Amino acid sequence: MKAKRVLRIFYILILLVSTISCDQITKDIVRKKMEYHTQINVISTYVILTKVENTGAFLGLGNSIPRPLYVLLMILLPLIAIGYALYYLMKKNTLSNLLIIGISFAIGGGIGNIIDRIVYGSVTDFLYFDFVVFHTGVVNMADISVTTGFFMILFSQYSNRRKIE
């Protein structure tokens, strides 16, 4: 039983390190290789690289708040939420693999963006998706991880609820 728990924790740590590394490596490349607001079409006009700095949260929300409030809302509160999610992930032994992956993606993405906020005072965004009927703001791999994790968590909960009914 103990070996199974150690393997589970190792699995979670691999997911977290992979998610954070993917985010930080891609942002580092963009910071070093791209000029601000340059646009590079990766897949026609559907996927575009463009480097911007986001001092706020999702889509720039809160980018003009005073620094003490910024630290509270953009660093401390997310760290508390991530800490709780990590505690839940490590302590709860009955989670499905889908839920473990989803929570790990959300935590890893959150940590990736918090690292940027602490080190740079902003988050580097560089991916823009435009699929005619659906388009995004400029995002990064951490945002994609958080969003993917969120949908995995929802799907896991929906699937679990359907099994009970």
Contacts in CASP RR format, 6 or more apart in sequence:
PFRMAT RR
TARGET T0000
AUTHOR 0000-0000-0000
METHOD contacts of the structure
MODEL  1
MKAKRVLRIFYILILLVSTISCDQITKDIVRKKMEYHTQINVISTYVILT
KVENTGAFLGLGNSIPRPLYVLLMILLPLIAIGYALYYLMKKNTLSNLLI
IGISFAIGGGIGNIIDRIVYGSVTDFLYFDFVVFHTGVVNMADISVTTGF
FMILFSQYSNRRKIE
5 93 0 8 1.000
8 93 0 8 1.000
8 100 0 8 1.000
9 90 0 8 1.000
11 100 0 8 1.000
12 89 0 8 1.000
12 90 0 8 1.000
12 100 0 8 1.000
12 104 0 8 1.000
15 100 0 8 1.000
15 101 0 8 1.000
15 104 0 8 1.000
15 105 0 8 1.000
15 108 0 8 1.000
16 104 0 8 1.000
16 107 0 8 1.000
16 108 0 8 1.000
16 111 0 8 1.000
19 104 0 8 1.000
19 105 0 8 1.000
19 107 0 8 1.000
19 108 0 8 1.000
19 109 0 8 1.000
19 112 0 8 1.000
19 142 0 8 1.000
19 145 0 8 1.000
20 108 0 8 1.000
20 109 0 8 1.000
20 111 0 8 1.000
20 112 0 8 1.000
20 115 0 8 1.000
22 141 0 8 1.000
22 145 0 8 1.000
23 108 0 8 1.000
23 109 0 8 1.000
23 112 0 8 1.000
23 113 0 8 1.000
23 140 0 8 1.000
23 141 0 8 1.000
23 142 0 8 1.000
23 145 0 8 1.000
24 112 0 8 1.000
24 115 0 8 1.000
26 126 0 8 1.000
26 140 0 8 1.000
26 141 0 8 1.000
27 116 0 8 1.000
27 124 0 8 1.000
27 126 0 8 1.000
27 140 0 8 1.000
27 141 0 8 1.000
30 49 0 8 1.000
30 51 0 8 1.000
30 124 0 8 1.000
30 126 0 8 1.000
31 51 0 8 1.000
31 124 0 8 1.000
34 40 0 8 1.000
34 49 0 8 1.000
34 50 0 8 1.000
34 51 0 8 1.000
34 126 0 8 1.000
35 51 0 8 1.000
36 51 0 8 1.000
36 52 0 8 1.000
36 53 0 8 1.000
37 50 0 8 1.000
37 51 0 8 1.000
37 52 0 8 1.000
38 49 0 8 1.000
38 50 0 8 1.000
38 51 0 8 1.000
39 48 0 8 1.000
39 49 0 8 1.000
39 50 0 8 1.000
40 48 0 8 1.000
40 49 0 8 1.000
40 50 0 8 1.000
41 47 0 8 1.000
41 48 0 8 1.000
42 48 0 8 1.000
42 49 0 8 1.000
45 130 0 8 1.000
46 129 0 8 1.000
46 130 0 8 1.000
46 131 0 8 1.000
47 127 0 8 1.000
47 128 0 8 1.000
47 129 0 8 1.000
47 130 0 8 1.000
48 127 0 8 1.000
48 128 0 8 1.000
48 129 0 8 1.000
48 130 0 8 1.000
49 126 0 8 1.000
49 127 0 8 1.000
49 128 0 8 1.000
50 126 0 8 1.000
50 128 0 8 1.000
50 138 0 8 1.000
51 124 0 8 1.000
51 125 0 8 1.000
51 126 0 8 1.000
52 124 0 8 1.000
52 125 0 8 1.000
52 126 0 8 1.000
52 138 0 8 1.000
53 120 0 8 1.000
53 122 0 8 1.000
53 123 0 8 1.000
53 124 0 8 1.000
53 125 0 8 1.000
54 60 0 8 1.000
54 63 0 8 1.000
54 122 0 8 1.000
54 123 0 8 1.000
54 124 0 8 1.000
54 125 0 8 1.000
54 138 0 8 1.000
55 62 0 8 1.000
55 63 0 8 1.000
55 70 0 8 1.000
55 121 0 8 1.000
55 122 0 8 1.000
55 123 0 8 1.000
56 62 0 8 1.000
56 63 0 8 1.000
56 65 0 8 1.000
56 70 0 8 1.000
56 74 0 8 1.000
56 122 0 8 1.000
56 123 0 8 1.000
57 73 0 8 1.000
57 74 0 8 1.000
58 143 0 8 1.000
59 137 0 8 1.000
62 70 0 8 1.000
62 73 0 8 1.000
65 73 0 8 1.000
74 114 0 8 1.000
74 117 0 8 1.000
75 114 0 8 1.000
75 117 0 8 1.000
75 118 0 8 1.000
78 110 0 8 1.000
78 113 0 8 1.000
78 114 0 8 1.000
79 114 0 8 1.000
82 107 0 8 1.000
82 108 0 8 1.000
82 110 0 8 1.000
82 111 0 8 1.000
82 114 0 8 1.000
83 107 0 8 1.000
85 103 0 8 1.000
85 106 0 8 1.000
85 107 0 8 1.000
86 107 0 8 1.000
88 103 0 8 1.000
89 95 0 8 1.000
89 100 0 8 1.000
89 103 0 8 1.000
89 104 0 8 1.000
89 107 0 8 1.000
95 103 0 8 1.000
96 156 0 8 1.000
96 160 0 8 1.000
98 152 0 8 1.000
98 155 0 8 1.000
98 156 0 8 1.000
98 159 0 8 1.000
99 152 0 8 1.000
99 153 0 8 1.000
99 156 0 8 1.000
99 157 0 8 1.000
101 149 0 8 1.000
101 152 0 8 1.000
102 148 0 8 1.000
102 149 0 8 1.000
102 150 0 8 1.000
102 152 0 8 1.000
102 153 0 8 1.000
102 156 0 8 1.000
103 149 0 8 1.000
103 153 0 8 1.000
105 145 0 8 1.000
105 146 0 8 1.000
105 148 0 8 1.000
105 149 0 8 1.000
105 152 0 8 1.000
106 145 0 8 1.000
106 146 0 8 1.000
106 149 0 8 1.000
106 150 0 8 1.000
106 153 0 8 1.000
108 142 0 8 1.000
108 145 0 8 1.000
108 146 0 8 1.000
109 141 0 8 1.000
109 142 0 8 1.000
109 143 0 8 1.000
109 145 0 8 1.000
109 146 0 8 1.000
110 142 0 8 1.000
110 145 0 8 1.000
110 146 0 8 1.000
111 142 0 8 1.000
112 142 0 8 1.000
113 123 0 8 1.000
113 140 0 8 1.000
113 142 0 8 1.000
113 143 0 8 1.000
113 146 0 8 1.000
116 122 0 8 1.000
116 123 0 8 1.000
116 124 0 8 1.000
116 142 0 8 1.000
117 123 0 8 1.000
123 140 0 8 1.000
123 142 0 8 1.000
124 140 0 8 1.000
125 137 0 8 1.000
125 138 0 8 1.000
125 139 0 8 1.000
125 140 0 8 1.000
125 143 0 8 1.000
126 138 0 8 1.000
126 140 0 8 1.000
127 136 0 8 1.000
127 138 0 8 1.000
127 139 0 8 1.000
127 140 0 8 1.000
127 141 0 8 1.000
127 144 0 8 1.000
128 135 0 8 1.000
128 136 0 8 1.000
128 137 0 8 1.000
128 138 0 8 1.000
128 139 0 8 1.000
129 135 0 8 1.000
129 136 0 8 1.000
129 139 0 8 1.000
130 136 0 8 1.000
END
